[in-house]
Amino acid sequence: RRNRPAYNHSSALFGRFLAQGMGAQLGQPVVIENISGASGVLGVDRAAKSPPDGYTLALISSTAASIGPFAMAKMPFDPGRDLALITTVVRVPEVVAVSPALPVNSLAELVAYAKSNPGRVNYGSAGSGGITHLAGELLKVEAGIDIVHVAYKGAAPAVNDLLGGQVQMGIFDVPVVLPHIRAGKLKALAITSLKRAAALPELPTTVEAGYPKVLSDNWYGLIGPVGLPPAILKRIHAAAIAALNSPEVTEQYAKVSGVPMPSSPEEFAVFLAQDQAKWGAVVKAIGFKAD
């Protein structure tokens, strides 16, 4: 049996280590297939429409599971109806990162600069309606600043333009920009989370910086197509939980500030409902609707 989790750019790291851990538990290879597009929605849709035999799984993110149903004009699947929820996998903090050319060294300085230069600070995102877009809109509303959204087709081109100075800031998963922060090619200003990130312990959170509502933790969960036979679902779930509880996976996740989130399918459903309520309210508040 060759289980094939599909994943997008940001989840590549977490998907790889989970696949290795699950492969060891299942005694067979778990092959990774990278399907990008629509902020991870296309990869999940592929898995949702696959035969419910346990051979094709996917990592789903908050963008595809919690934001898409409210922000996208047409969702190709219903997260509550078309997916077998297996387990939440990992919580991933996001970081406000800016170009070194921007004369700011803290979130307070960024807000002050943006207020003095309305409409002149551009922020890149991995796509309209995704978490990296709405995180920027949250900051925009809470700080009362006029910053301009520039949507890209994925995190990689957005980060490339941030490095090149075509956009001045962005809010991305820590693992996506961590190497550039450590190399001094980007400046990190704040973690958009309740807790500081293990990989950047010196960096304050948005809560500490005075913006307690600017919280945009990303997360990933393991799903399959609805209708997975109970015995297969149970075996896959057991392998995933064992992998997430293993020292090897925990250590690898911690290196990039990922926090393992093993759960039961029932706990996953409750968590998803809560996350959808949060982001549904944000989408409604800013009046956003993707094409």
N, C-alpha and C positions, 0 to 999 in steps of 0.2 A: 504494500500500500504506500503510495507516494503522496502524502498530503502536501498541498501547494498553497500556502498563505500568500495572497496578493497584498502589496503594501505600497504606499506612496513614499516620496522622498524622505520626509521627516521621520517616518517610522522604520526606515531601513535598518538602522542600528538595533532598535528594539526587536524588530521582526527576526533579524538574523540570530540574535542570542536566544530568543524564545524557540526558534526552529531547531537550533542545536540542542537545547535542553529537552525539547519534546522528542526529538529524534532518538536521543539516548534512552528516554523512557519507553518509547514505542518499539525500539529495536529495529528501526527502519529510517531511511532518510526522509527529511521534510524539506522539500524543494521550494526555494523562494522564486517567485515570479513578480517582477516589478511592473505594475500597471498604474501609470500616472494619469492624471486628468481630472478636472472638475473637483479639485481639492480632495482626492481620494474616493470620490463617489463612484467613478467608473470601475475601480478595482473591486469595491464592495458589491457593485451591481453584477459583476461577472460571477462572483461567488454566490450571490443570491439566486442567480438564474441557473446555477449548476445542479446536477443531480444530487439529491440529498443522501449521498453515500459515504460522506466523511473524507473523500479524496480532495475536495477543494474547500479551503477555509480562507478567511481574510482578517486583516486587522482593520478595524473601523475606528475613526477618530471622532472627536467632538464636532468637527466641522460637518462630517457626513451624517452623524447620528443625531446631533442635537440642534445644529444651526440650519442645515440644509432644508429640513422639512418646513421651516418658517421663512427662510431667505430665498430659496430657489423657486422659480415659477413652476418648474416641472421636475419633481424628484422621480427617478426611475424605479425606486423601491420605497416601501414603507418600513422604517426600522422596527416598528412594533409588530408588523404583520408578516413581513417577508423574510425575517432573519431568525435563526436559532442563536440566542445569546448564550455564549459558553462561559466566559469569564472576563472581567475587566483585567487588563494586563499591567498598565503602568500609568502613573501620573507624571506629566512632564511640565515643569515650570517654564514660563516664557520670560524673555528679557527685553527691556527697551534698549536698543542699540543705535548709536548714531555714528555718522562719519566723523573722523578726527578733524576734518575741516570745519565742523560746526563748533563755534566757540562756547561750548557748554561742558560742564563736568559733573552735573547732577540733574535730577529730574526738576528740581526747583529752578535751576538755571535754564533748562530747556523750556519750561513753561514761560518764564520771563522773556526769553528770547523770542518765542513764538508770538507772545502778546505784543512785543515791540515790532515784529515783522509779520503781520497777518497775511496769510496766503503765500508766504515765501518758503515755508518748510514743507517739503514733500515727504510722505512716508510710503514705502513700498509694502505690498502684501503678496501673499502666495495666491491671491485670487479674490474677486469680489464675493462677499458673503461668507468667507471663511473666517476662522478664528483670528488670524493675523490681521484681517481687515477690521473686524468688529472690536478687537482689542484697541486698535487705533481710534475707532469711533468712540469707545468708552472713555479713553483718555481725553479726547477732544471735548466731549460733553462735560465731564467732571472737572476738567481744568479750565474750561471756558476759553479754549484756544482755536484759532483758525489754521488748521493744517490740512494739506491737500492729499487725498488718497490717489495712489498710482497702483493699479492692479497688474499683476504679472501672472503668467501661466506656471505657477509653482514657486516654491521657496528659493530654489537655486538661482533663477534669473533675477529675482528680487534682491537677493543677497549680493549677487555679482554687481548689480547697478548701485547698491549701497556702498560696496567697496570702491566702485569707480566714481562715486560722487554724483551720479545722475539723480539719486534721491538722497535725502539727508538723514532719514531715520527709518526704523521699522521695529516691530515687536514680533520676535520669532522664538520658536522652541530653542531652549538653551543649547542642545547638541548641534543645531544647525549653524550657529554663529560662534560657538565656544572656541574653536581653533583660531578664528580671526580676532577674537577678543584677546586671547592669550598672546597672539603675535603682535598685538598693538595696532592692528589694521582697522579695528572698530573700537569705539568706546562704549562700555556698558554703564547704564545709568541706574536701572532699578529692575527688580524681579517683580513681575505682576502676580504675586502670590501671597498667601498668608504667612508663609515661612520662607526664610532665606534658602538659596540653592546650595547644595553641598559642594558643587564645583566652583561656585563663586561666593564663598562665605562672607567676604567683606562687603558685598553689595547689598544695600538696603532694599526692603520691599516697598511696593507702592503704598502699603498700609502705613509703614514707618514714615514714608515721605508725605503723608497727609491725604492720600487718595484711596480710602478703604474700599471704594466700590470698583476700582480699576483692578479687577482680578480676572485673569484669563488663563488659568492652568489648562493645558491641553491634556488629553488622555487617549489611550488606545485600548481597545477591547478585542477579544477573539470571537468571531462569529462564523456561522456556517449557514447554508440555505435552510429555510424552515422545513420541517418534516424529517430531520435527522432521526433515525431509529434510536430509541432510548439507550440501547446497549452501546452503540457507536458514540453517542453524545457523552455517555458516562466515561468511556475509555479515553476520549480526547480530552475531556475536562480533567480527569485524573492526571494525565500526562502534562497538561499545561500547568496545573497547580503544583505538581512536583517540581517542574522546571522553574517556576516563579519563586518557589521556596528554597531553591538550591543556592548554596553559597556562590557558585560560579555566575549564575545569572544576576543575583543580587549585587555582586561586586561589579560586574560589567555595567549594569544600569546606574549604579551609584557614581561611577566615574564621570557620567554626563548628567548627573542630577536626576536621573529617572528613579522613581519610587515604585517598586512592585505593588500591584493591587490585586492579588488573588481573591476571587469571590465565587459564590455559587451563581448559577444562572438566575435564580430568583433575586439575589442581591444586585446583580447586574441590571435587572429590569427596574428595580427601585431606583438605583443610581441614575439610570438613563432618564427616567421620568423626571427626576429632580433637575438634572442638567438641562433637559429640554425646556422645563419651566423657566429656568434662569435665562437661557439664551433666547427663548421665544419672546420674553419680556423685553430684552435688549433690542432685538430686531424690530419689534413693534414701536418701541420708544423712539428709535432713530428713523423709523419709516422707511426701512430698506427693503428692496425687492430686486433680486437678481433677474436678468433676462433668462 
